[in-house]
Amino acid sequence: MNIIYLALERLDVGVAVTLQFLGPLALALIGSRRLMDVLWAILAWTGVFLFANPWGGGGLSLAGTIFALVSGASMAIYVVLNKRAGARTSDGSYLTYAVAWAAVLSLPTGVWEGGAALLEPWVLAAGLGVALLSAAIPYTLDMAALRRLPPRTVAVLESLEPAVAGLAAVVVLGEILTAVQWVAIACVVAASIGAVSTPKKEAKR
């Protein structure tokens, strides 16, 4: 999934995120069994598409596009595998193994790039913070959500990320969103609410 960073080097953030979220949104469409579920997924995709501001002009880098699509496919696979892992264990051991294995795989690259600087206390502290905020905590919450929600619902909810990023840009960076982008946020939020509320209504019957 982190291949998205390679895409961000070659594409605008909005375009890269839109292409990335085609993965989980495709999963939402594939996992839908009712017309209403399909409509929620389409509405979410429309919001993400509008949020990217496709009318801004400029061509797409082929390499960047491929990286973003691969990242999106990886996100879809992650949702499915995390669902299965959560069903097999409740103690988070699979998640621990996965994060530890990812650390082992990335260690050679880190040593090659950073060398002895990786042993400095502030670097280790920063690394711990990044590990908690980018992997341990969000993956644990994902697993908890997937125990309670179907993968298609989680896939639609994942589309909130571009909208949250846009709102954070307004608050933190002082960026001004266009009217189209606000419409996009409304579409994504509506789709996410609908995706969550629909299973609840089915459960009452």
C-alpha positions as CSV (number, residue, x, y, z in Angstrom):
1,M,0.0,0.0,0.0
2,N,2.9,2.3,0.7
3,I,3.6,2.4,-3.1
4,I,1.3,5.4,-3.0
5,Y,4.3,7.5,-1.9
6,L,6.0,6.7,-5.3
7,A,2.8,7.8,-7.0
8,L,2.7,11.0,-5.0
9,E,6.1,11.9,-6.5
10,R,4.7,11.8,-9.9
11,L,1.0,12.8,-9.6
12,D,-1.0,15.5,-7.8
13,V,-2.2,14.4,-4.4
14,G,-5.9,14.4,-5.4
15,V,-5.3,12.4,-8.5
16,A,-3.1,9.8,-6.7
17,V,-5.6,9.4,-3.9
18,T,-8.5,9.0,-6.4
19,L,-6.7,6.3,-8.3
20,Q,-5.7,4.6,-5.0
21,F,-9.3,4.4,-3.8
22,L,-10.5,2.7,-6.9
23,G,-9.2,-0.4,-5.2
24,P,-11.4,-0.4,-2.1
25,L,-14.3,1.1,-4.0
26,A,-14.0,-1.7,-6.5
27,L,-14.1,-4.1,-3.6
28,A,-17.3,-2.4,-2.4
29,L,-18.9,-2.9,-5.8
30,I,-17.9,-6.5,-6.0
31,G,-19.1,-7.3,-2.5
32,S,-22.5,-5.6,-3.1
33,R,-25.6,-7.8,-3.4
34,R,-28.3,-5.2,-3.5
35,L,-28.9,-2.2,-5.7
36,M,-28.8,0.2,-2.8
37,D,-25.3,-1.1,-1.9
38,V,-24.1,-0.5,-5.5
39,L,-25.5,3.1,-5.3
40,W,-23.6,3.9,-2.1
41,A,-20.4,2.6,-3.7
42,I,-21.0,4.7,-6.9
43,L,-21.8,7.8,-4.8
44,A,-18.6,7.4,-2.8
45,W,-16.6,6.9,-6.1
46,T,-18.2,10.0,-7.5
47,G,-17.2,12.0,-4.4
48,V,-13.6,10.9,-4.6
49,F,-13.5,11.6,-8.3
50,L,-14.8,15.1,-7.8
51,F,-12.5,15.7,-4.9
52,A,-9.5,15.1,-7.2
53,N,-10.6,18.0,-9.4
54,P,-10.1,16.2,-12.7
55,W,-10.7,19.4,-14.6
56,G,-7.6,21.0,-13.2
57,G,-5.6,20.1,-16.3
58,G,-2.3,18.3,-16.8
59,G,-1.4,14.9,-18.1
60,L,-1.0,11.8,-15.9
61,S,2.3,10.1,-15.5
62,L,2.1,6.4,-16.6
63,A,4.4,5.3,-13.8
64,G,2.6,7.3,-11.2
65,T,-0.8,5.9,-12.4
66,I,0.5,2.4,-12.2
67,F,1.9,2.9,-8.7
68,A,-1.4,4.4,-7.5
69,L,-3.4,1.5,-9.0
70,V,-1.1,-1.1,-7.4
71,S,-1.5,0.7,-4.1
72,G,-5.3,0.7,-4.5
73,A,-5.3,-3.1,-5.3
74,S,-3.2,-3.7,-2.2
75,M,-5.7,-1.8,-0.1
76,A,-8.5,-4.0,-1.3
77,I,-6.5,-7.1,-0.6
78,Y,-5.6,-5.8,2.8
79,V,-9.2,-5.3,3.7
80,V,-10.0,-8.9,2.7
81,L,-7.0,-10.4,4.5
82,N,-7.5,-8.3,7.6
83,K,-11.1,-9.5,7.8
84,R,-9.9,-13.2,7.7
85,A,-7.2,-12.6,10.2
86,G,-9.6,-10.9,12.6
87,A,-12.0,-13.9,12.3
88,R,-9.2,-16.4,13.2
89,T,-7.8,-14.6,16.3
90,S,-9.0,-12.0,18.8
91,D,-5.6,-11.3,20.4
92,G,-4.0,-9.4,17.5
93,S,-1.2,-11.9,17.1
94,Y,-1.6,-12.0,13.3
95,L,-1.3,-8.3,13.2
96,T,1.8,-8.4,15.4
97,Y,3.4,-10.9,13.0
98,A,2.6,-8.8,10.0
99,V,4.0,-5.6,11.4
100,A,7.1,-7.4,12.6
101,W,7.6,-9.0,9.2
102,A,7.2,-5.7,7.5
103,A,9.9,-4.2,9.8
104,V,12.2,-7.1,8.9
105,L,11.7,-6.5,5.2
106,S,12.2,-2.8,5.4
107,L,15.2,-2.9,7.8
108,P,17.9,-3.5,5.0
109,T,16.7,-0.4,3.1
110,G,16.7,1.6,6.3
111,V,20.2,0.5,7.2
112,W,21.4,1.2,3.6
113,E,19.9,4.8,3.7
114,G,20.5,5.8,7.3
115,G,23.3,3.6,8.6
116,A,24.4,4.3,12.2
117,A,22.1,7.3,12.4
118,L,19.2,5.0,12.9
119,L,20.5,4.2,16.4
120,E,20.3,7.8,17.6
121,P,17.7,8.2,20.4
122,W,15.6,10.8,18.7
123,V,15.4,8.7,15.5
124,L,14.3,5.7,17.4
125,A,11.7,7.7,19.2
126,A,10.4,9.2,16.0
127,G,10.4,5.7,14.4
128,L,8.3,4.4,17.3
129,G,5.8,7.3,16.9
130,V,5.5,6.6,13.2
131,A,5.1,2.9,13.8
132,L,2.3,3.5,16.3
133,L,0.4,6.1,14.3
134,S,0.8,4.7,10.8
135,A,0.6,0.9,11.5
136,A,-0.1,-0.5,14.9
137,I,-3.1,1.8,15.9
138,P,-4.8,2.1,12.5
139,Y,-4.4,-1.6,11.6
140,T,-5.7,-2.6,15.1
141,L,-8.8,-0.4,14.6
142,D,-9.3,-1.7,11.1
143,M,-9.3,-5.3,12.4
144,A,-11.8,-4.3,15.1
145,A,-14.0,-2.7,12.5
146,L,-13.8,-5.7,10.2
147,R,-15.0,-7.9,13.0
148,R,-18.2,-5.9,13.1
149,L,-18.8,-4.7,9.5
150,P,-18.7,-6.5,6.1
151,P,-15.7,-5.7,3.9
152,R,-17.8,-3.8,1.4
153,T,-18.9,-1.4,4.1
154,V,-15.3,-0.9,5.3
155,A,-14.2,-0.3,1.7
156,V,-16.8,2.5,1.3
157,L,-15.8,4.0,4.7
158,E,-12.2,4.1,3.5
159,S,-13.2,6.6,0.9
160,L,-13.6,9.2,3.8
161,E,-9.8,9.5,3.8
162,P,-9.6,12.1,1.0
163,A,-12.4,14.1,2.5
164,V,-10.7,14.1,5.9
165,A,-7.5,15.1,4.3
166,G,-9.2,18.0,2.6
167,L,-10.8,19.2,5.9
168,A,-7.5,18.9,7.7
169,A,-5.9,21.0,5.0
170,V,-8.5,23.7,5.7
171,V,-7.9,23.6,9.4
172,V,-4.1,23.1,9.5
173,L,-2.8,24.6,6.3
174,G,-5.5,27.3,5.7
175,E,-6.2,25.9,2.2
176,I,-9.5,27.0,0.6
177,L,-11.6,24.2,-0.9
178,T,-13.6,24.8,-4.0
179,A,-17.4,24.4,-4.3
180,V,-16.9,21.2,-6.3
181,Q,-14.7,19.8,-3.5
182,W,-17.3,20.5,-0.9
183,V,-19.9,18.7,-3.0
184,A,-17.4,15.8,-3.2
185,I,-17.1,15.7,0.6
186,A,-20.9,15.7,0.9
187,C,-21.1,12.7,-1.5
188,V,-18.5,10.7,0.3
189,V,-20.0,11.4,3.7
190,A,-23.5,10.5,2.5
191,A,-22.2,7.3,1.0
192,S,-20.4,6.3,4.1
193,I,-23.5,7.0,6.3
194,G,-25.6,5.0,3.9
195,A,-23.2,2.1,3.8
196,V,-23.2,1.8,7.6
197,S,-26.9,2.4,8.2
198,T,-28.1,-0.2,5.6
199,P,-26.7,-3.3,7.4
200,K,-28.3,-2.0,10.6
201,K,-31.7,-1.8,9.0
202,E,-31.3,-5.4,7.6
203,A,-30.3,-6.6,11.1
204,K,-33.6,-5.4,12.6
205,R,-35.7,-7.4,10.2
